[in-house]
Amino acid sequence: MSALISPEPTLVVPTASLIHPVSRLPIVEHVIRNSHDATPLGKKAAIWLYRQSLELTRRVCLSVTKRETVDFQEIQDSVHDMNSSCGTTRLNSLKVLKESTFRFSHHGGCYINGLFGGFGGITIWLSTKYYDHDAEKLAPDMPAILAIEL
């Protein structure tokens, strides 16, 4: 009689080509952390979303509403500014993102009960499609987002 054993959680280890040689962080995180185009809150939300993508293998999005105790517009503005051709970061131009076909995108409005359109918040995506309504909708974990060290 065999006992049921719960599998150990899988730890995703970044491949060497995705690691910054000096900071030893994933390239995407390194670039976000060092961006001059985003606020600390915006950087933390983008890093959290990147981590949830499991090294660019999972299409994800995060809707943040006015129910959260943060300035949700600051998150959208930061993701926008890190992608803007007027900024210096240009996240979606990173080779690792281009090769994976994953992109950051953002939009005013949020998912409420699975439907997009609530205008009391914002949504940011990290997915292979802009504004990907089929991406996994993640609940905002603000304590985890705010705890990210920059």
N, C-alpha and C positions, 0 to 999 in steps of 0.2 A: 504494500500500500504506500503510495507516494504522497508526500505532503505537498500542499500548494505553497509555492514560494513566490513571493512578490519579486519581480525583477528589480534590480538596482536602477535608480534613475540614470538615464543616459546623459553623460557630460559631453557637451559639444566642445571640442578642442579646435581652435582656429588653425587652419593650415599655415605653414610657415610663410607662404607667399602673401598672406593677409595680415601679417604682423609687422608693425613698424619696428625697424631695427634698433632704435634708440629707446623709445618709451616702452616697448614690448607689449603695446596694446594693439588690438585689431586696428587696421588702417582707418576704417570708417570712424571708430571712436576717437582715435588720435586727431583726425582732421576736425571733427566736431568740437572736441575739447579745446583746440587751439584756434578756433574760428573767432574772428573779430566782428563777425556779422550777426552774432546771436547773443542773447542774454543768458545768464546762468540757468534760469528756468527752462528756456527754450532748448539749450544744449542738453540738459538732463532728460527732457522728454524725448528728444531725438535719439539719445544714447539708449534710453530705456526701450524705445520702439525697435531700434537696431538689435538689441539683445533678444527681444521677443521674437525676432525673425529667425532665430537660431542659425546665425551665420548665413543669412540670405537664402534660406531654404523654405521659409514659411511666409506667405503673404498676410500682412497684418495691418490693422488700422486702430487708431485711438481717437475716440470722441471725448472731448472734455467740455463739460457744461458749466453754467454758472453755479451749479450745486457744489462744485469743487471750490476749495478755498484758495484758488490761485487765479491769476489773471490769464484766462484762457487765450485771449487775443495775443498776448505776449508769446505764447507757444507758436501760434500760427505765423505771426510776423517773423519769428526767428527761423522757422523752417523755410519760409519764403525767402528771407534775406540770405540764408546759406545756399540757396539755389539760384538767386538772382544773378544775371549777367552784370549787374551794377556792383555786386559785392566781390569779395576776394576768395570766398570759400568754394563756391560752385560745386556743391556736393555731388550732384548727379553727373558731373564730369569725371569723377574718380574712376580710374581704370577698373577697379574691382567691382564697382556698381555697373559700369558699362558692360563688362564681360558677363555679369550675372543677369542682366536685363532688369534688375530691381531699380526702382526709382522712389525718391521721396516726393510726395505731393501733399497738398493742403487745400482746404476749402472752408469757408465760413458755413456753418451748419453742422448738425450732428445727427447721429443715429439715435432714434428713440423707438424702443420696442422693435428694433430691426429695420425700421424705415428711415431713410435719410431725409432731412429737411428741417429738423428743428433748428431754429435760428438763434437759440440761446446758448450757442457754443461753437466749437470748431472741431474739425477732424483732420488728422494727419495720417498719411498712409506710407508704408514701405512695401511696395508690391511691384509686380511686373506690368501692371496697368495703372495709368493715372486714374484716380478716383474709383478704385476697384471696389465695387459693391459686393463682390464675392470674397473679398479678403476677410480673414478672421477678425471679428470685432472684439477688441480687448476691453475689459473693464478698466477704467483708470485706477491704478494703484499709486495714489499720490504719495503715501509714505515711502514706498520703494523708489519712486521717481525723485523725490526730494532728497533721499539719502545718498544718491549717486554723488561720488566725490569727483570734483573736476580738477 
